[in-house]
Amino acid sequence: MNQDEMKQAVAQAALDLIRPRIDDDTVLGIGTGSTANLFIDRLAEIRGLVNATVASSEASAERLRKHGIPVYDLNAVDQVDFYIDGADESNAALQLIKGGGAALTREKIVAAVAKEFICIADESKLVHTLGQFPLPVEVIPMARSHVARELVKLGGDPVYRDGVITDNGNIILDVYNFPIPQPLATEAKINGITGVVTNGLFALKPADVLLLGTPDGVKTLYPTD
């Protein structure tokens, strides 16, 4: 099973996990990225059962609508029952790095509202220590240089993601060469820098379950201490 097949398998596994639990009042939160796109395409197979979704990006919202799946503003729904999204990295505690697709702020907002966060990823995303993947940080444009200097003080190597503007009108700094042995403290510290909207660490609110694609099939992982 190659990487694409593993992504297809976890998208199907996520659909199989939530399908028996969907009713008329269920609201699904949908993430952003290649694996989330595969889940959206699977979701189209049961579009008649899905009455409401919220999306973490304009791109995902457009893909959902093309499949005839209703998309609502988050402010218009009372709850989000399940949030299904991929990750750029996960550790054993299901603390994540996300934001490779520049949708980290909206992803973090939907994850914060959701009752259950189901992460879907292939086995290459599971690491011992977060930080091999550069950490995205969404920044107010006028604060770009200030935030970069503060990130350097924390030991990172911030690089401006040229040509990328988020759905919120901000820019992204990707922090390279930045191992993260203490994700909880690091997430809070970076979010405390003036000018930072948020960073791509999902440690304060990690995933509740990780569906991990492997050559031997999909493994279901829960957070470990």
C-alpha beads as a LAMMPS data file, in Angstrom:
LAMMPS data file: protein, C-alpha beads

225 atoms
224 bonds

1 atom types
1 bond types

-500.0 500.0 xlo xhi
-500.0 500.0 ylo yhi
-500.0 500.0 zlo zhi

Masses

1 110.0

Atoms # bond

1 1 1 0.000 0.000 0.000
2 1 1 1.594 3.272 -1.138
3 1 1 1.095 6.679 0.503
4 1 1 -1.861 7.631 -1.684
5 1 1 -3.561 4.313 -0.958
6 1 1 -2.989 4.830 2.776
7 1 1 -4.633 8.257 2.556
8 1 1 -7.569 6.751 0.698
9 1 1 -7.866 4.068 3.376
10 1 1 -7.955 6.522 6.296
11 1 1 -10.511 8.699 4.523
12 1 1 -12.747 5.647 4.175
13 1 1 -12.073 4.630 7.790
14 1 1 -13.171 8.064 9.007
15 1 1 -16.386 7.809 7.018
16 1 1 -17.016 4.326 8.425
17 1 1 -16.404 5.640 11.960
18 1 1 -18.879 8.515 11.829
19 1 1 -21.542 7.175 9.463
20 1 1 -23.469 5.184 12.121
21 1 1 -23.418 8.244 14.403
22 1 1 -24.838 10.783 11.946
23 1 1 -28.405 11.975 12.479
24 1 1 -30.483 14.955 11.359
25 1 1 -28.826 17.273 13.896
26 1 1 -25.216 16.291 13.208
27 1 1 -22.811 19.020 12.121
28 1 1 -19.529 17.891 10.565
29 1 1 -16.385 20.017 10.673
30 1 1 -14.238 19.482 7.603
31 1 1 -10.524 20.253 7.425
32 1 1 -8.173 21.268 4.647
33 1 1 -5.533 19.492 2.597
34 1 1 -5.024 16.445 0.422
35 1 1 -6.253 13.870 2.947
36 1 1 -9.228 16.016 3.945
37 1 1 -10.088 16.331 0.249
38 1 1 -10.235 12.559 -0.027
39 1 1 -12.593 12.477 2.941
40 1 1 -14.814 15.106 1.308
41 1 1 -15.000 12.952 -1.808
42 1 1 -15.975 9.945 0.322
43 1 1 -18.551 12.056 2.173
44 1 1 -20.228 12.771 -1.156
45 1 1 -21.265 9.096 -1.224
46 1 1 -23.607 9.742 1.730
47 1 1 -24.523 13.349 0.945
48 1 1 -28.166 12.582 1.579
49 1 1 -27.388 11.912 5.241
50 1 1 -25.361 15.093 5.757
51 1 1 -27.458 18.133 6.574
52 1 1 -24.741 20.529 7.769
53 1 1 -20.987 21.024 7.549
54 1 1 -18.584 23.799 8.427
55 1 1 -15.277 24.115 6.606
56 1 1 -11.870 25.273 7.760
57 1 1 -11.046 26.928 4.437
58 1 1 -12.670 28.448 1.395
59 1 1 -11.150 25.663 -0.714
60 1 1 -12.797 22.931 1.349
61 1 1 -16.105 24.809 1.389
62 1 1 -16.036 25.026 -2.403
63 1 1 -15.250 21.309 -2.740
64 1 1 -18.123 20.420 -0.403
65 1 1 -20.568 22.614 -2.317
66 1 1 -19.517 21.073 -5.640
67 1 1 -20.565 17.718 -4.181
68 1 1 -23.923 19.181 -3.153
69 1 1 -23.106 19.089 0.553
70 1 1 -24.507 22.005 2.618
71 1 1 -21.888 24.334 4.140
72 1 1 -22.671 26.768 6.956
73 1 1 -20.828 29.569 8.681
74 1 1 -19.578 28.383 12.071
75 1 1 -21.523 31.186 13.755
76 1 1 -24.754 29.775 12.345
77 1 1 -24.530 26.356 14.031
78 1 1 -24.991 25.403 17.668
79 1 1 -22.287 22.722 17.770
80 1 1 -19.803 20.733 15.711
81 1 1 -20.093 17.037 16.472
82 1 1 -17.065 15.721 14.577
83 1 1 -14.071 17.495 13.072
84 1 1 -12.202 15.439 10.477
85 1 1 -8.853 16.696 9.273
86 1 1 -5.340 15.625 8.408
87 1 1 -2.021 16.602 9.993
88 1 1 1.511 17.369 8.936
89 1 1 2.880 15.623 12.050
90 1 1 1.542 13.821 15.119
91 1 1 3.249 12.496 18.228
92 1 1 2.025 9.677 20.476
93 1 1 -0.047 12.135 22.530
94 1 1 -1.851 13.099 19.296
95 1 1 -0.440 16.607 19.582
96 1 1 -0.148 17.847 16.027
97 1 1 1.565 20.221 13.658
98 1 1 -0.875 21.551 11.089
99 1 1 -0.927 24.430 8.636
100 1 1 0.951 23.163 5.613
101 1 1 -2.027 24.376 3.603
102 1 1 -2.082 27.761 5.420
103 1 1 -5.508 27.115 6.990
104 1 1 -4.237 26.646 10.562
105 1 1 -6.257 29.401 12.245
106 1 1 -9.633 28.302 10.932
107 1 1 -8.666 24.673 11.526
108 1 1 -7.847 25.492 15.135
109 1 1 -11.144 27.357 15.580
110 1 1 -13.228 24.459 14.260
111 1 1 -11.213 21.967 16.318
112 1 1 -11.828 24.073 19.439
113 1 1 -15.586 23.923 18.901
114 1 1 -15.791 20.244 17.945
115 1 1 -16.885 17.588 20.411
116 1 1 -14.574 15.039 18.761
117 1 1 -11.503 15.666 16.597
118 1 1 -10.725 12.754 14.286
119 1 1 -7.311 13.077 12.674
120 1 1 -6.566 11.119 9.489
121 1 1 -2.990 10.627 8.285
122 1 1 -0.570 8.144 6.806
123 1 1 2.155 6.573 8.931
124 1 1 4.863 9.001 7.721
125 1 1 3.207 11.710 9.834
126 1 1 3.748 9.904 13.166
127 1 1 6.961 11.121 14.838
128 1 1 8.620 10.863 18.230
129 1 1 9.264 14.599 18.591
130 1 1 7.370 17.282 16.700
131 1 1 9.301 19.762 14.602
132 1 1 10.745 17.887 11.654
133 1 1 7.989 19.538 9.642
134 1 1 8.451 23.337 9.754
135 1 1 5.979 24.933 12.172
136 1 1 3.581 27.373 10.449
137 1 1 2.773 30.613 12.259
138 1 1 0.022 32.921 10.975
139 1 1 1.038 36.551 11.453
140 1 1 -0.512 39.989 11.008
141 1 1 1.463 41.385 8.034
142 1 1 2.801 44.514 9.788
143 1 1 4.246 42.323 12.573
144 1 1 6.198 40.031 10.259
145 1 1 9.697 41.244 11.181
146 1 1 8.939 41.543 14.895
147 1 1 7.510 38.036 15.094
148 1 1 10.421 36.631 13.099
149 1 1 12.917 38.131 15.553
150 1 1 11.022 36.663 18.501
151 1 1 10.944 33.238 16.852
152 1 1 14.700 33.405 16.355
153 1 1 15.042 34.077 20.095
154 1 1 13.129 30.853 20.716
155 1 1 15.682 28.962 18.643
156 1 1 13.849 28.682 15.340
157 1 1 14.664 29.706 11.784
158 1 1 11.557 31.529 10.463
159 1 1 11.080 31.747 6.715
160 1 1 8.401 33.872 5.036
161 1 1 6.102 31.717 2.888
162 1 1 6.337 33.861 -0.194
163 1 1 3.168 34.540 -2.153
164 1 1 0.789 32.991 0.380
165 1 1 -2.056 34.987 1.907
166 1 1 -4.367 33.158 4.294
167 1 1 -8.158 33.209 4.060
168 1 1 -7.936 35.747 6.917
169 1 1 -5.694 38.109 4.940
170 1 1 -2.512 37.329 6.870
171 1 1 0.904 35.858 6.076
172 1 1 2.693 32.676 7.149
173 1 1 6.121 32.254 8.704
174 1 1 7.397 28.663 8.635
175 1 1 9.789 27.890 11.486
176 1 1 12.552 25.476 10.458
177 1 1 15.183 23.685 12.556
178 1 1 12.876 23.834 15.552
179 1 1 12.468 20.597 17.541
180 1 1 9.483 20.807 19.894
181 1 1 9.912 18.500 22.917
182 1 1 7.398 20.522 24.963
183 1 1 4.478 21.249 22.612
184 1 1 2.106 22.634 25.272
185 1 1 4.538 25.275 26.473
186 1 1 5.740 26.096 22.963
187 1 1 2.222 26.587 21.611
188 1 1 1.361 29.003 24.421
189 1 1 4.665 30.876 24.165
190 1 1 4.400 31.507 20.412
191 1 1 0.748 32.513 20.672
192 1 1 1.844 35.093 23.251
193 1 1 4.020 36.959 20.743
194 1 1 2.315 40.198 19.722
195 1 1 1.279 40.000 16.086
196 1 1 0.815 36.215 16.039
197 1 1 -2.708 35.124 15.136
198 1 1 -1.956 31.518 16.045
199 1 1 0.590 28.808 15.369
200 1 1 0.246 25.343 13.893
201 1 1 0.738 23.421 17.122
202 1 1 -2.411 21.579 18.179
203 1 1 -1.198 20.582 21.628
204 1 1 -3.475 22.442 24.040
205 1 1 -6.333 20.667 22.258
206 1 1 -4.931 17.579 20.519
207 1 1 -6.798 15.086 18.385
208 1 1 -9.123 12.669 20.174
209 1 1 -8.363 9.801 17.808
210 1 1 -5.832 9.244 15.033
211 1 1 -6.682 6.981 12.108
212 1 1 -3.236 6.072 10.809
213 1 1 -2.737 4.519 7.421
214 1 1 -0.064 1.814 7.300
215 1 1 0.924 -0.833 4.737
216 1 1 -0.920 -3.333 6.953
217 1 1 -4.127 -1.314 7.095
218 1 1 -5.577 1.489 9.209
219 1 1 -4.603 1.643 12.875
220 1 1 -6.749 3.487 15.419
221 1 1 -4.643 5.377 17.960
222 1 1 -5.669 7.253 21.080
223 1 1 -3.558 9.771 23.051
224 1 1 -0.856 8.398 25.341
225 1 1 0.845 10.339 28.120

Bonds

1 1 1 2
2 1 2 3
3 1 3 4
4 1 4 5
5 1 5 6
6 1 6 7
7 1 7 8
8 1 8 9
9 1 9 10
10 1 10 11
11 1 11 12
12 1 12 13
13 1 13 14
14 1 14 15
15 1 15 16
16 1 16 17
17 1 17 18
18 1 18 19
19 1 19 20
20 1 20 21
21 1 21 22
22 1 22 23
23 1 23 24
24 1 24 25
25 1 25 26
26 1 26 27
27 1 27 28
28 1 28 29
29 1 29 30
30 1 30 31
31 1 31 32
32 1 32 33
33 1 33 34
34 1 34 35
35 1 35 36
36 1 36 37
37 1 37 38
38 1 38 39
39 1 39 40
40 1 40 41
41 1 41 42
42 1 42 43
43 1 43 44
44 1 44 45
45 1 45 46
46 1 46 47
47 1 47 48
48 1 48 49
49 1 49 50
50 1 50 51
51 1 51 52
52 1 52 53
53 1 53 54
54 1 54 55
55 1 55 56
56 1 56 57
57 1 57 58
58 1 58 59
59 1 59 60
60 1 60 61
61 1 61 62
62 1 62 63
63 1 63 64
64 1 64 65
65 1 65 66
66 1 66 67
67 1 67 68
68 1 68 69
69 1 69 70
70 1 70 71
71 1 71 72
72 1 72 73
73 1 73 74
74 1 74 75
75 1 75 76
76 1 76 77
77 1 77 78
78 1 78 79
79 1 79 80
80 1 80 81
81 1 81 82
82 1 82 83
83 1 83 84
84 1 84 85
85 1 85 86
86 1 86 87
87 1 87 88
88 1 88 89
89 1 89 90
90 1 90 91
91 1 91 92
92 1 92 93
93 1 93 94
94 1 94 95
95 1 95 96
96 1 96 97
97 1 97 98
98 1 98 99
99 1 99 100
100 1 100 101
101 1 101 102
102 1 102 103
103 1 103 104
104 1 104 105
105 1 105 106
106 1 106 107
107 1 107 108
108 1 108 109
109 1 109 110
110 1 110 111
111 1 111 112
112 1 112 113
113 1 113 114
114 1 114 115
115 1 115 116
116 1 116 117
117 1 117 118
118 1 118 119
119 1 119 120
120 1 120 121
121 1 121 122
122 1 122 123
123 1 123 124
124 1 124 125
125 1 125 126
126 1 126 127
127 1 127 128
128 1 128 129
129 1 129 130
130 1 130 131
131 1 131 132
132 1 132 133
133 1 133 134
134 1 134 135
135 1 135 136
136 1 136 137
137 1 137 138
138 1 138 139
139 1 139 140
140 1 140 141
141 1 141 142
142 1 142 143
143 1 143 144
144 1 144 145
145 1 145 146
146 1 146 147
147 1 147 148
148 1 148 149
149 1 149 150
150 1 150 151
151 1 151 152
152 1 152 153
153 1 153 154
154 1 154 155
155 1 155 156
156 1 156 157
157 1 157 158
158 1 158 159
159 1 159 160
160 1 160 161
161 1 161 162
162 1 162 163
163 1 163 164
164 1 164 165
165 1 165 166
166 1 166 167
167 1 167 168
168 1 168 169
169 1 169 170
170 1 170 171
171 1 171 172
172 1 172 173
173 1 173 174
174 1 174 175
175 1 175 176
176 1 176 177
177 1 177 178
178 1 178 179
179 1 179 180
180 1 180 181
181 1 181 182
182 1 182 183
183 1 183 184
184 1 184 185
185 1 185 186
186 1 186 187
187 1 187 188
188 1 188 189
189 1 189 190
190 1 190 191
191 1 191 192
192 1 192 193
193 1 193 194
194 1 194 195
195 1 195 196
196 1 196 197
197 1 197 198
198 1 198 199
199 1 199 200
200 1 200 201
201 1 201 202
202 1 202 203
203 1 203 204
204 1 204 205
205 1 205 206
206 1 206 207
207 1 207 208
208 1 208 209
209 1 209 210
210 1 210 211
211 1 211 212
212 1 212 213
213 1 213 214
214 1 214 215
215 1 215 216
216 1 216 217
217 1 217 218
218 1 218 219
219 1 219 220
220 1 220 221
221 1 221 222
222 1 222 223
223 1 223 224
224 1 224 225
